[in-house]
Amino acid sequence: MFAAHQYCGNVGKTTNCQVAVSVHQVTDHASAAASWRLLCPESWDDHALADEVEAARARRRRTACKVPDQIPHVPKWQLDLDMLDELTGP
């Protein structure tokens, strides 16, 4: 799900890939993912696309992959902040 032509840090270039955003707890000896989210690229969000042809393609892609409408494109920085807010509480 969510494979798109986008920058991939593991290969150091733009390629077809999935991107996950994560927050880790780290010590001198270990680290563990405290939270993570799979990034929904803008090209998968029909509501974020101005071009109606591209929006229709995104809708078909989401339907074929059973991605619910409730999962929009959210920028990486916003995913980071949302996860930190969830982890630190009110």
C-alpha positions, 0 to 999 in steps of 0.5 A: 500500500502507498507505493509511489515515486518519492524520495527514499532515504535508504537508497538516497534517491527518488524511487518507487517505495513506501515511506514510514515516519517513526519516533524512537526511544533511544539509549546508549545501547538500544532503540525501539520504535515508540510510534510509526505511521505509513505516509500516504503520498499526496499522489494517493489523496484525491482530495489533495489533487487539483487535476481531476484526471490525477484525482480520478486515478488516485480514487481508483488506486485507493479503491483497488487497494482498499484504502479508506477515505479517512486516510488523507495525505499528511505531511511528514512534519505533521505526522511527527508532531501528531505522534509526539503529542500522542506519546507525551499526552495532554 
